[in-house]
Amino acid sequence: FCGGAFKHDAVIGCGWVKSAGSIFFTKNGILLGTAFVGVQGRFVPAVRLLGANAQVHVNFGQLPFLFK
């Protein structure tokens, strides 16, 4: 399920399908599958960056989601 080791330039995505109550993950645009079901409530996104050169880009729906 985890999609193998992450490289320094890996793009990891996390999506929440609110209407279905499911959370999924992607790695470099490839859907890894559903991680959780029955997820309901109010949530605040949080990201932890490790390392001086770590970067994060977020997309809350303002751009098309890119995954297969």
CHARMM-style PDB file with segment names, atoms N, HN, CA, C and O in Angstrom:
ATOM      1  N   PHE     1       0.810  -1.207   0.000  1.00  0.00      PROA
ATOM      2  CA  PHE     1       0.000   0.000   0.000  1.00  0.00      PROA
ATOM      3  C   PHE     1       0.844   1.257   0.000  1.00  0.00      PROA
ATOM      4  O   PHE     1       0.447   2.252  -0.607  1.00  0.00      PROA
ATOM      5  N   CYS     2       2.002   1.252   0.662  1.00  0.00      PROA
ATOM      6  HN  CYS     2       2.324   0.443   1.155  1.00  0.00      PROA
ATOM      7  CA  CYS     2       2.768   2.498   0.801  1.00  0.00      PROA
ATOM      8  C   CYS     2       3.432   2.926  -0.495  1.00  0.00      PROA
ATOM      9  O   CYS     2       3.890   4.066  -0.580  1.00  0.00      PROA
ATOM     10  N   GLY     3       3.508   2.076  -1.506  1.00  0.00      PROA
ATOM     11  HN  GLY     3       3.135   1.151  -1.437  1.00  0.00      PROA
ATOM     12  CA  GLY     3       4.059   2.481  -2.784  1.00  0.00      PROA
ATOM     13  C   GLY     3       5.567   2.467  -2.845  1.00  0.00      PROA
ATOM     14  O   GLY     3       6.142   3.055  -3.761  1.00  0.00      PROA
ATOM     15  N   GLY     4       6.230   1.818  -1.909  1.00  0.00      PROA
ATOM     16  HN  GLY     4       5.762   1.340  -1.165  1.00  0.00      PROA
ATOM     17  CA  GLY     4       7.690   1.741  -1.926  1.00  0.00      PROA
ATOM     18  C   GLY     4       8.339   2.936  -1.264  1.00  0.00      PROA
ATOM     19  O   GLY     4       7.666   3.793  -0.692  1.00  0.00      PROA
ATOM     20  N   ALA     5       9.662   2.981  -1.352  1.00  0.00      PROA
ATOM     21  HN  ALA     5      10.209   2.285  -1.817  1.00  0.00      PROA
ATOM     22  CA  ALA     5      10.433   4.051  -0.709  1.00  0.00      PROA
ATOM     23  C   ALA     5      10.189   5.393  -1.398  1.00  0.00      PROA
ATOM     24  O   ALA     5       9.891   5.448  -2.591  1.00  0.00      PROA
ATOM     25  N   PHE     6      10.318   6.465  -0.630  1.00  0.00      PROA
ATOM     26  HN  PHE     6      10.560   6.420   0.339  1.00  0.00      PROA
ATOM     27  CA  PHE     6      10.185   7.810  -1.186  1.00  0.00      PROA
ATOM     28  C   PHE     6      11.570   8.344  -1.515  1.00  0.00      PROA
ATOM     29  O   PHE     6      12.501   8.207  -0.721  1.00  0.00      PROA
ATOM     30  N   LYS     7      11.704   8.953  -2.689  1.00  0.00      PROA
ATOM     31  HN  LYS     7      10.948   9.064  -3.334  1.00  0.00      PROA
ATOM     32  CA  LYS     7      12.941   9.623  -3.059  1.00  0.00      PROA
ATOM     33  C   LYS     7      12.816  11.104  -2.716  1.00  0.00      PROA
ATOM     34  O   LYS     7      11.728  11.586  -2.401  1.00  0.00      PROA
ATOM     35  N   HSD     8      13.923  11.812  -2.777  1.00  0.00      PROA
ATOM     36  HN  HSD     8      14.807  11.420  -3.033  1.00  0.00      PROA
ATOM     37  CA  HSD     8      13.921  13.215  -2.371  1.00  0.00      PROA
ATOM     38  C   HSD     8      13.009  14.085  -3.228  1.00  0.00      PROA
ATOM     39  O   HSD     8      12.576  15.141  -2.766  1.00  0.00      PROA
ATOM     40  N   ASP     9      12.707  13.691  -4.433  1.00  0.00      PROA
ATOM     41  HN  ASP     9      13.059  12.833  -4.808  1.00  0.00      PROA
ATOM     42  CA  ASP     9      11.852  14.496  -5.295  1.00  0.00      PROA
ATOM     43  C   ASP     9      10.453  13.900  -5.484  1.00  0.00      PROA
ATOM     44  O   ASP     9       9.740  14.267  -6.418  1.00  0.00      PROA
ATOM     45  N   ALA    10      10.068  12.993  -4.607  1.00  0.00      PROA
ATOM     46  HN  ALA    10      10.646  12.695  -3.848  1.00  0.00      PROA
ATOM     47  CA  ALA    10       8.751  12.357  -4.712  1.00  0.00      PROA
ATOM     48  C   ALA    10       7.639  13.378  -4.466  1.00  0.00      PROA
ATOM     49  O   ALA    10       7.781  14.295  -3.657  1.00  0.00      PROA
ATOM     50  N   VAL    11       6.544  13.196  -5.175  1.00  0.00      PROA
ATOM     51  HN  VAL    11       6.428  12.451  -5.832  1.00  0.00      PROA
ATOM     52  CA  VAL    11       5.361  14.029  -4.982  1.00  0.00      PROA
ATOM     53  C   VAL    11       4.305  13.151  -4.323  1.00  0.00      PROA
ATOM     54  O   VAL    11       3.812  12.199  -4.929  1.00  0.00      PROA
ATOM     55  N   ILE    12       3.962  13.477  -3.083  1.00  0.00      PROA
ATOM     56  HN  ILE    12       4.362  14.250  -2.592  1.00  0.00      PROA
ATOM     57  CA  ILE    12       2.997  12.713  -2.308  1.00  0.00      PROA
ATOM     58  C   ILE    12       1.707  13.514  -2.213  1.00  0.00      PROA
ATOM     59  O   ILE    12       1.718  14.687  -1.841  1.00  0.00      PROA
ATOM     60  N   GLY    13       0.610  12.879  -2.548  1.00  0.00      PROA
ATOM     61  HN  GLY    13       0.600  11.926  -2.850  1.00  0.00      PROA
ATOM     62  CA  GLY    13      -0.686  13.538  -2.469  1.00  0.00      PROA
ATOM     63  C   GLY    13      -1.590  12.844  -1.468  1.00  0.00      PROA
ATOM     64  O   GLY    13      -1.484  11.640  -1.236  1.00  0.00      PROA
ATOM     65  N   CYS    14      -2.469  13.620  -0.887  1.00  0.00      PROA
ATOM     66  HN  CYS    14      -2.555  14.598  -1.075  1.00  0.00      PROA
ATOM     67  CA  CYS    14      -3.459  13.094   0.047  1.00  0.00      PROA
ATOM     68  C   CYS    14      -4.785  13.756  -0.296  1.00  0.00      PROA
ATOM     69  O   CYS    14      -4.873  14.981  -0.382  1.00  0.00      PROA
ATOM     70  N   GLY    15      -5.812  12.941  -0.490  1.00  0.00      PROA
ATOM     71  HN  GLY    15      -5.740  11.946  -0.420  1.00  0.00      PROA
ATOM     72  CA  GLY    15      -7.119  13.485  -0.836  1.00  0.00      PROA
ATOM     73  C   GLY    15      -8.203  12.963   0.074  1.00  0.00      PROA
ATOM     74  O   GLY    15      -8.147  11.833   0.559  1.00  0.00      PROA
ATOM     75  N   TRP    16      -9.195  13.811   0.297  1.00  0.00      PROA
ATOM     76  HN  TRP    16      -9.241  14.729  -0.098  1.00  0.00      PROA
ATOM     77  CA  TRP    16     -10.348  13.448   1.111  1.00  0.00      PROA
ATOM     78  C   TRP    16     -11.590  13.627   0.254  1.00  0.00      PROA
ATOM     79  O   TRP    16     -11.891  14.736  -0.186  1.00  0.00      PROA
ATOM     80  N   VAL    17     -12.301  12.550   0.020  1.00  0.00      PROA
ATOM     81  HN  VAL    17     -12.056  11.649   0.378  1.00  0.00      PROA
ATOM     82  CA  VAL    17     -13.576  12.609  -0.689  1.00  0.00      PROA
ATOM     83  C   VAL    17     -14.647  12.746   0.385  1.00  0.00      PROA
ATOM     84  O   VAL    17     -15.146  11.759   0.924  1.00  0.00      PROA
ATOM     85  N   LYS    18     -14.981  13.989   0.677  1.00  0.00      PROA
ATOM     86  HN  LYS    18     -14.575  14.791   0.239  1.00  0.00      PROA
ATOM     87  CA  LYS    18     -15.874  14.275   1.800  1.00  0.00      PROA
ATOM     88  C   LYS    18     -17.216  13.563   1.678  1.00  0.00      PROA
ATOM     89  O   LYS    18     -17.731  13.032   2.663  1.00  0.00      PROA
ATOM     90  N   SER    19     -17.787  13.548   0.467  1.00  0.00      PROA
ATOM     91  HN  SER    19     -17.369  13.979  -0.333  1.00  0.00      PROA
ATOM     92  CA  SER    19     -19.099  12.926   0.296  1.00  0.00      PROA
ATOM     93  C   SER    19     -19.066  11.418   0.548  1.00  0.00      PROA
ATOM     94  O   SER    19     -20.064  10.842   0.979  1.00  0.00      PROA
ATOM     95  N   ALA    20     -17.937  10.782   0.286  1.00  0.00      PROA
ATOM     96  HN  ALA    20     -17.126  11.250  -0.064  1.00  0.00      PROA
ATOM     97  CA  ALA    20     -17.793   9.338   0.518  1.00  0.00      PROA
ATOM     98  C   ALA    20     -17.145   9.033   1.862  1.00  0.00      PROA
ATOM     99  O   ALA    20     -17.160   7.888   2.313  1.00  0.00      PROA
ATOM    100  N   GLY    21     -16.573  10.058   2.509  1.00  0.00      PROA
ATOM    101  HN  GLY    21     -16.561  10.988   2.143  1.00  0.00      PROA
ATOM    102  CA  GLY    21     -15.907   9.847   3.792  1.00  0.00      PROA
ATOM    103  C   GLY    21     -14.639   9.013   3.670  1.00  0.00      PROA
ATOM    104  O   GLY    21     -14.299   8.264   4.586  1.00  0.00      PROA
ATOM    105  N   SER    22     -13.933   9.137   2.537  1.00  0.00      PROA
ATOM    106  HN  SER    22     -14.209   9.745   1.793  1.00  0.00      PROA
ATOM    107  CA  SER    22     -12.723   8.331   2.350  1.00  0.00      PROA
ATOM    108  C   SER    22     -11.499   9.214   2.124  1.00  0.00      PROA
ATOM    109  O   SER    22     -11.599  10.310   1.573  1.00  0.00      PROA
ATOM    110  N   ILE    23     -10.359   8.722   2.552  1.00  0.00      PROA
ATOM    111  HN  ILE    23     -10.278   7.831   3.000  1.00  0.00      PROA
ATOM    112  CA  ILE    23      -9.079   9.401   2.365  1.00  0.00      PROA
ATOM    113  C   ILE    23      -8.186   8.484   1.543  1.00  0.00      PROA
ATOM    114  O   ILE    23      -8.106   7.283   1.797  1.00  0.00      PROA
ATOM    115  N   PHE    24      -7.510   9.070   0.549  1.00  0.00      PROA
ATOM    116  HN  PHE    24      -7.575  10.046   0.342  1.00  0.00      PROA
ATOM    117  CA  PHE    24      -6.611   8.300  -0.305  1.00  0.00      PROA
ATOM    118  C   PHE    24      -5.261   9.007  -0.413  1.00  0.00      PROA
ATOM    119  O   PHE    24      -5.140  10.190  -0.095  1.00  0.00      PROA
ATOM    120  N   PHE    25      -4.254   8.268  -0.863  1.00  0.00      PROA
ATOM    121  HN  PHE    25      -4.352   7.307  -1.121  1.00  0.00      PROA
ATOM    122  CA  PHE    25      -2.919   8.820  -1.072  1.00  0.00      PROA
ATOM    123  C   PHE    25      -2.470   8.528  -2.491  1.00  0.00      PROA
ATOM    124  O   PHE    25      -2.876   7.538  -3.098  1.00  0.00      PROA
ATOM    125  N   THR    26      -1.612   9.421  -3.016  1.00  0.00      PROA
ATOM    126  HN  THR    26      -1.282  10.225  -2.522  1.00  0.00      PROA
ATOM    127  CA  THR    26      -0.975   9.220  -4.310  1.00  0.00      PROA
ATOM    128  C   THR    26       0.532   9.400  -4.144  1.00  0.00      PROA
ATOM    129  O   THR    26       1.001  10.075  -3.228  1.00  0.00      PROA
ATOM    130  N   LYS    27       1.267   8.782  -5.049  1.00  0.00      PROA
ATOM    131  HN  LYS    27       0.885   8.234  -5.794  1.00  0.00      PROA
ATOM    132  CA  LYS    27       2.723   8.959  -5.084  1.00  0.00      PROA
ATOM    133  C   LYS    27       3.109   9.184  -6.539  1.00  0.00      PROA
ATOM    134  O   LYS    27       2.879   8.329  -7.394  1.00  0.00      PROA
ATOM    135  N   ASN    28       3.698  10.346  -6.808  1.00  0.00      PROA
ATOM    136  HN  ASN    28       3.885  11.041  -6.113  1.00  0.00      PROA
ATOM    137  CA  ASN    28       4.096  10.720  -8.173  1.00  0.00      PROA
ATOM    138  C   ASN    28       2.956  10.537  -9.171  1.00  0.00      PROA
ATOM    139  O   ASN    28       3.163  10.059 -10.287  1.00  0.00      PROA
ATOM    140  N   GLY    29       1.762  10.919  -8.758  1.00  0.00      PROA
ATOM    141  HN  GLY    29       1.594  11.307  -7.852  1.00  0.00      PROA
ATOM    142  CA  GLY    29       0.605  10.883  -9.639  1.00  0.00      PROA
ATOM    143  C   GLY    29      -0.091   9.541  -9.761  1.00  0.00      PROA
ATOM    144  O   GLY    29      -1.053   9.416 -10.519  1.00  0.00      PROA
ATOM    145  N   ILE    30       0.370   8.537  -9.035  1.00  0.00      PROA
ATOM    146  HN  ILE    30       1.151   8.638  -8.420  1.00  0.00      PROA
ATOM    147  CA  ILE    30      -0.240   7.208  -9.093  1.00  0.00      PROA
ATOM    148  C   ILE    30      -1.090   7.002  -7.839  1.00  0.00      PROA
ATOM    149  O   ILE    30      -0.599   7.139  -6.718  1.00  0.00      PROA
ATOM    150  N   LEU    31      -2.339   6.679  -8.032  1.00  0.00      PROA
ATOM    151  HN  LEU    31      -2.738   6.568  -8.942  1.00  0.00      PROA
ATOM    152  CA  LEU    31      -3.244   6.423  -6.907  1.00  0.00      PROA
ATOM    153  C   LEU    31      -2.807   5.164  -6.178  1.00  0.00      PROA
ATOM    154  O   LEU    31      -2.705   4.098  -6.785  1.00  0.00      PROA
ATOM    155  N   LEU    32      -2.546   5.278  -4.875  1.00  0.00      PROA
ATOM    156  HN  LEU    32      -2.629   6.144  -4.382  1.00  0.00      PROA
ATOM    157  CA  LEU    32      -2.128   4.126  -4.077  1.00  0.00      PROA
ATOM    158  C   LEU    32      -3.305   3.382  -3.469  1.00  0.00      PROA
ATOM    159  O   LEU    32      -3.150   2.264  -2.977  1.00  0.00      PROA
ATOM    160  N   GLY    33      -4.475   3.995  -3.501  1.00  0.00      PROA
ATOM    161  HN  GLY    33      -4.601   4.903  -3.901  1.00  0.00      PROA
ATOM    162  CA  GLY    33      -5.664   3.335  -2.973  1.00  0.00      PROA
ATOM    163  C   GLY    33      -6.249   4.083  -1.789  1.00  0.00      PROA
ATOM    164  O   GLY    33      -5.694   5.077  -1.321  1.00  0.00      PROA
ATOM    165  N   THR    34      -7.369   3.588  -1.320  1.00  0.00      PROA
ATOM    166  HN  THR    34      -7.820   2.781  -1.700  1.00  0.00      PROA
ATOM    167  CA  THR    34      -8.061   4.192  -0.185  1.00  0.00      PROA
ATOM    168  C   THR    34      -7.383   3.774   1.104  1.00  0.00      PROA
ATOM    169  O   THR    34      -7.141   2.591   1.343  1.00  0.00      PROA
ATOM    170  N   ALA    35      -7.079   4.767   1.932  1.00  0.00      PROA
ATOM    171  HN  ALA    35      -7.275   5.728   1.738  1.00  0.00      PROA
ATOM    172  CA  ALA    35      -6.408   4.498   3.203  1.00  0.00      PROA
ATOM    173  C   ALA    35      -7.396   4.416   4.361  1.00  0.00      PROA
ATOM    174  O   ALA    35      -7.218   3.610   5.274  1.00  0.00      PROA
ATOM    175  N   PHE    36      -8.434   5.244   4.327  1.00  0.00      PROA
ATOM    176  HN  PHE    36      -8.579   5.899   3.585  1.00  0.00      PROA
ATOM    177  CA  PHE    36      -9.395   5.293   5.429  1.00  0.00      PROA
ATOM    178  C   PHE    36     -10.800   5.472   4.865  1.00  0.00      PROA
ATOM    179  O   PHE    36     -10.979   6.124   3.836  1.00  0.00      PROA
ATOM    180  N   VAL    37     -11.786   4.901   5.527  1.00  0.00      PROA
ATOM    181  HN  VAL    37     -11.641   4.371   6.362  1.00  0.00      PROA
ATOM    182  CA  VAL    37     -13.191   5.087   5.161  1.00  0.00      PROA
ATOM    183  C   VAL    37     -13.966   5.516   6.404  1.00  0.00      PROA
ATOM    184  O   VAL    37     -13.521   5.305   7.533  1.00  0.00      PROA
ATOM    185  N   GLY    38     -15.120   6.115   6.179  1.00  0.00      PROA
ATOM    186  HN  GLY    38     -15.481   6.286   5.262  1.00  0.00      PROA
ATOM    187  CA  GLY    38     -15.949   6.551   7.300  1.00  0.00      PROA
ATOM    188  C   GLY    38     -15.421   7.795   7.989  1.00  0.00      PROA
ATOM    189  O   GLY    38     -15.722   8.021   9.161  1.00  0.00      PROA
ATOM    190  N   VAL    39     -14.639   8.608   7.289  1.00  0.00      PROA
ATOM    191  HN  VAL    39     -14.394   8.424   6.337  1.00  0.00      PROA
ATOM    192  CA  VAL    39     -14.037   9.808   7.877  1.00  0.00      PROA
ATOM    193  C   VAL    39     -15.035  10.954   7.767  1.00  0.00      PROA
ATOM    194  O   VAL    39     -15.430  11.346   6.668  1.00  0.00      PROA
ATOM    195  N   GLN    40     -15.433  11.479   8.906  1.00  0.00      PROA
ATOM    196  HN  GLN    40     -15.113  11.160   9.798  1.00  0.00      PROA
ATOM    197  CA  GLN    40     -16.390  12.586   8.945  1.00  0.00      PROA
ATOM    198  C   GLN    40     -15.935  13.591   9.976  1.00  0.00      PROA
ATOM    199  O   GLN    40     -15.141  13.269  10.860  1.00  0.00      PROA
ATOM    200  N   GLY    41     -16.432  14.800   9.868  1.00  0.00      PROA
ATOM    201  HN  GLY    41     -17.076  15.062   9.149  1.00  0.00      PROA
ATOM    202  CA  GLY    41     -16.122  15.831  10.850  1.00  0.00      PROA
ATOM    203  C   GLY    41     -15.448  17.029  10.221  1.00  0.00      PROA
ATOM    204  O   GLY    41     -15.449  17.203   9.003  1.00  0.00      PROA
ATOM    205  N   ARG    42     -14.872  17.854  11.084  1.00  0.00      PROA
ATOM    206  HN  ARG    42     -14.871  17.713  12.074  1.00  0.00      PROA
ATOM    207  CA  ARG    42     -14.148  19.053  10.651  1.00  0.00      PROA
ATOM    208  C   ARG    42     -12.664  18.809  10.851  1.00  0.00      PROA
ATOM    209  O   ARG    42     -12.247  18.289  11.887  1.00  0.00      PROA
ATOM    210  N   PHE    43     -11.867  19.184   9.859  1.00  0.00      PROA
ATOM    211  HN  PHE    43     -12.205  19.607   9.018  1.00  0.00      PROA
ATOM    212  CA  PHE    43     -10.435  18.933   9.915  1.00  0.00      PROA
ATOM    213  C   PHE    43      -9.655  20.166   9.518  1.00  0.00      PROA
ATOM    214  O   PHE    43     -10.144  21.011   8.768  1.00  0.00      PROA
ATOM    215  N   VAL    44      -8.447  20.262  10.023  1.00  0.00      PROA
ATOM    216  HN  VAL    44      -8.050  19.576  10.632  1.00  0.00      PROA
ATOM    217  CA  VAL    44      -7.519  21.330   9.672  1.00  0.00      PROA
ATOM    218  C   VAL    44      -6.291  20.665   9.065  1.00  0.00      PROA
ATOM    219  O   VAL    44      -5.655  19.838   9.718  1.00  0.00      PROA
ATOM    220  N   PRO    45      -5.943  21.015   7.817  1.00  0.00      PROA
ATOM    221  CA  PRO    45      -4.763  20.384   7.214  1.00  0.00      PROA
ATOM    222  C   PRO    45      -3.485  20.812   7.918  1.00  0.00      PROA
ATOM    223  O   PRO    45      -3.359  21.957   8.352  1.00  0.00      PROA
ATOM    224  N   ALA    46      -2.551  19.896   8.029  1.00  0.00      PROA
ATOM    225  HN  ALA    46      -2.654  18.966   7.676  1.00  0.00      PROA
ATOM    226  CA  ALA    46      -1.248  20.177   8.638  1.00  0.00      PROA
ATOM    227  C   ALA    46      -0.176  19.412   7.875  1.00  0.00      PROA
ATOM    228  O   ALA    46      -0.401  18.290   7.424  1.00  0.00      PROA
ATOM    229  N   VAL    47       0.989  20.029   7.737  1.00  0.00      PROA
ATOM    230  HN  VAL    47       1.172  20.941   8.104  1.00  0.00      PROA
ATOM    231  CA  VAL    47       2.109  19.423   7.027  1.00  0.00      PROA
ATOM    232  C   VAL    47       3.358  19.616   7.865  1.00  0.00      PROA
ATOM    233  O   VAL    47       3.585  20.696   8.412  1.00  0.00      PROA
ATOM    234  N   ARG    48       4.161  18.580   7.966  1.00  0.00      PROA
ATOM    235  HN  ARG    48       3.976  17.703   7.522  1.00  0.00      PROA
ATOM    236  CA  ARG    48       5.437  18.672   8.673  1.00  0.00      PROA
ATOM    237  C   ARG    48       6.552  18.514   7.646  1.00  0.00      PROA
ATOM    238  O   ARG    48       6.592  17.532   6.905  1.00  0.00      PROA
ATOM    239  N   LEU    49       7.447  19.481   7.612  1.00  0.00      PROA
ATOM    240  HN  LEU    49       7.415  20.278   8.214  1.00  0.00      PROA
ATOM    241  CA  LEU    49       8.564  19.447   6.678  1.00  0.00      PROA
ATOM    242  C   LEU    49       9.838  19.111   7.432  1.00  0.00      PROA
ATOM    243  O   LEU    49      10.119  19.682   8.486  1.00  0.00      PROA
ATOM    244  N   LEU    50      10.601  18.185   6.887  1.00  0.00      PROA
ATOM    245  HN  LEU    50      10.373  17.721   6.031  1.00  0.00      PROA
ATOM    246  CA  LEU    50      11.877  17.799   7.481  1.00  0.00      PROA
ATOM    247  C   LEU    50      12.999  18.200   6.542  1.00  0.00      PROA
ATOM    248  O   LEU    50      12.978  17.840   5.365  1.00  0.00      PROA
ATOM    249  N   GLY    51      13.964  18.931   7.038  1.00  0.00      PROA
ATOM    250  HN  GLY    51      13.981  19.224   7.994  1.00  0.00      PROA
ATOM    251  CA  GLY    51      15.103  19.337   6.222  1.00  0.00      PROA
ATOM    252  C   GLY    51      14.988  20.771   5.757  1.00  0.00      PROA
ATOM    253  O   GLY    51      13.888  21.298   5.588  1.00  0.00      PROA
ATOM    254  N   ALA    52      16.129  21.395   5.552  1.00  0.00      PROA
ATOM    255  HN  ALA    52      17.022  20.967   5.689  1.00  0.00      PROA
ATOM    256  CA  ALA    52      16.179  22.805   5.179  1.00  0.00      PROA
ATOM    257  C   ALA    52      15.637  23.062   3.778  1.00  0.00      PROA
ATOM    258  O   ALA    52      15.158  24.164   3.511  1.00  0.00      PROA
ATOM    259  N   ASN    53      15.693  22.093   2.881  1.00  0.00      PROA
ATOM    260  HN  ASN    53      16.081  21.197   3.099  1.00  0.00      PROA
ATOM    261  CA  ASN    53      15.262  22.295   1.500  1.00  0.00      PROA
ATOM    262  C   ASN    53      13.892  21.714   1.203  1.00  0.00      PROA
ATOM    263  O   ASN    53      13.506  21.623   0.038  1.00  0.00      PROA
ATOM    264  N   ALA    54      13.162  21.326   2.206  1.00  0.00      PROA
ATOM    265  HN  ALA    54      13.475  21.400   3.153  1.00  0.00      PROA
ATOM    266  CA  ALA    54      11.834  20.736   1.994  1.00  0.00      PROA
ATOM    267  C   ALA    54      10.880  21.798   1.452  1.00  0.00      PROA
ATOM    268  O   ALA    54      10.944  22.964   1.839  1.00  0.00      PROA
ATOM    269  N   GLN    55      10.001  21.377   0.556  1.00  0.00      PROA
ATOM    270  HN  GLN    55       9.949  20.429   0.242  1.00  0.00      PROA
ATOM    271  CA  GLN    55       9.009  22.269  -0.031  1.00  0.00      PROA
ATOM    272  C   GLN    55       7.634  21.624   0.033  1.00  0.00      PROA
ATOM    273  O   GLN    55       7.498  20.401   0.025  1.00  0.00      PROA
ATOM    274  N   VAL    56       6.641  22.462   0.095  1.00  0.00      PROA
ATOM    275  HN  VAL    56       6.752  23.456   0.101  1.00  0.00      PROA
ATOM    276  CA  VAL    56       5.271  21.961   0.045  1.00  0.00      PROA
ATOM    277  C   VAL    56       4.451  22.887  -0.855  1.00  0.00      PROA
ATOM    278  O   VAL    56       4.581  24.110  -0.805  1.00  0.00      PROA
ATOM    279  N   HSD    57       3.615  22.273  -1.667  1.00  0.00      PROA
ATOM    280  HN  HSD    57       3.510  21.279  -1.708  1.00  0.00      PROA
ATOM    281  CA  HSD    57       2.665  23.000  -2.504  1.00  0.00      PROA
ATOM    282  C   HSD    57       1.303  22.384  -2.205  1.00  0.00      PROA
ATOM    283  O   HSD    57       1.160  21.161  -2.206  1.00  0.00      PROA
ATOM    284  N   VAL    58       0.318  23.210  -1.954  1.00  0.00      PROA
ATOM    285  HN  VAL    58       0.434  24.203  -1.953  1.00  0.00      PROA
ATOM    286  CA  VAL    58      -1.005  22.684  -1.628  1.00  0.00      PROA
ATOM    287  C   VAL    58      -2.003  23.062  -2.716  1.00  0.00      PROA
ATOM    288  O   VAL    58      -1.885  24.106  -3.358  1.00  0.00      PROA
ATOM    289  N   ASN    59      -2.974  22.199  -2.902  1.00  0.00      PROA
ATOM    290  HN  ASN    59      -3.069  21.352  -2.380  1.00  0.00      PROA
ATOM    291  CA  ASN    59      -4.034  22.418  -3.866  1.00  0.00      PROA
ATOM    292  C   ASN    59      -5.341  22.036  -3.193  1.00  0.00      PROA
ATOM    293  O   ASN    59      -5.632  20.857  -2.991  1.00  0.00      PROA
ATOM    294  N   PHE    60      -6.114  23.039  -2.853  1.00  0.00      PROA
ATOM    295  HN  PHE    60      -5.878  23.997  -3.016  1.00  0.00      PROA
ATOM    296  CA  PHE    60      -7.410  22.795  -2.213  1.00  0.00      PROA
ATOM    297  C   PHE    60      -8.536  22.867  -3.233  1.00  0.00      PROA
ATOM    298  O   PHE    60      -9.658  23.267  -2.919  1.00  0.00      PROA
ATOM    299  N   GLY    61      -8.212  22.470  -4.472  1.00  0.00      PROA
ATOM    300  HN  GLY    61      -7.302  22.145  -4.728  1.00  0.00      PROA
ATOM    301  CA  GLY    61      -9.214  22.449  -5.530  1.00  0.00      PROA
ATOM    302  C   GLY    61      -9.116  23.617  -6.486  1.00  0.00      PROA
ATOM    303  O   GLY    61      -9.893  23.692  -7.438  1.00  0.00      PROA
ATOM    304  N   GLN    62      -8.182  24.535  -6.264  1.00  0.00      PROA
ATOM    305  HN  GLN    62      -7.550  24.474  -5.490  1.00  0.00      PROA
ATOM    306  CA  GLN    62      -8.050  25.674  -7.172  1.00  0.00      PROA
ATOM    307  C   GLN    62      -7.418  25.264  -8.512  1.00  0.00      PROA
ATOM    308  O   GLN    62      -7.546  25.985  -9.502  1.00  0.00      PROA
ATOM    309  N   LEU    63      -6.745  24.121  -8.545  1.00  0.00      PROA
ATOM    310  HN  LEU    63      -6.641  23.535  -7.742  1.00  0.00      PROA
ATOM    311  CA  LEU    63      -6.174  23.549  -9.766  1.00  0.00      PROA
ATOM    312  C   LEU    63      -6.714  22.139  -9.942  1.00  0.00      PROA
ATOM    313  O   LEU    63      -7.137  21.516  -8.969  1.00  0.00      PROA
ATOM    314  N   PRO    64      -6.707  21.627 -11.163  1.00  0.00      PROA
ATOM    315  CA  PRO    64      -7.141  20.226 -11.354  1.00  0.00      PROA
ATOM    316  C   PRO    64      -6.220  19.271 -10.579  1.00  0.00      PROA
ATOM    317  O   PRO    64      -5.016  19.506 -10.482  1.00  0.00      PROA
ATOM    318  N   PHE    65      -6.782  18.220 -10.043  1.00  0.00      PROA
ATOM    319  HN  PHE    65      -7.761  18.029 -10.122  1.00  0.00      PROA
ATOM    320  CA  PHE    65      -5.994  17.223  -9.351  1.00  0.00      PROA
ATOM    321  C   PHE    65      -5.393  16.264 -10.392  1.00  0.00      PROA
ATOM    322  O   PHE    65      -6.087  15.819 -11.306  1.00  0.00      PROA
ATOM    323  N   LEU    66      -4.122  15.958 -10.247  1.00  0.00      PROA
ATOM    324  HN  LEU    66      -3.558  16.320  -9.504  1.00  0.00      PROA
ATOM    325  CA  LEU    66      -3.409  15.150 -11.231  1.00  0.00      PROA
ATOM    326  C   LEU    66      -3.017  13.821 -10.618  1.00  0.00      PROA
ATOM    327  O   LEU    66      -2.063  13.749  -9.843  1.00  0.00      PROA
ATOM    328  N   PHE    67      -3.735  12.779 -10.956  1.00  0.00      PROA
ATOM    329  HN  PHE    67      -4.510  12.837 -11.586  1.00  0.00      PROA
ATOM    330  CA  PHE    67      -3.355  11.429 -10.562  1.00  0.00      PROA
ATOM    331  C   PHE    67      -4.062  10.436 -11.448  1.00  0.00      PROA
ATOM    332  O   PHE    67      -5.081  10.743 -12.068  1.00  0.00      PROA
ATOM    333  N   LYS    68      -3.505   9.232 -11.501  1.00  0.00      PROA
ATOM    334  HN  LYS    68      -2.678   8.982 -10.998  1.00  0.00      PROA
ATOM    335  CA  LYS    68      -4.042   8.182 -12.373  1.00  0.00      PROA
ATOM    336  C   LYS    68      -4.762   7.141 -11.560  1.00  0.00      PROA
ATOM    337  OT1 LYS    68      -5.283   6.174 -12.116  1.00  0.00      PROA
TER     338      LYS     68
END
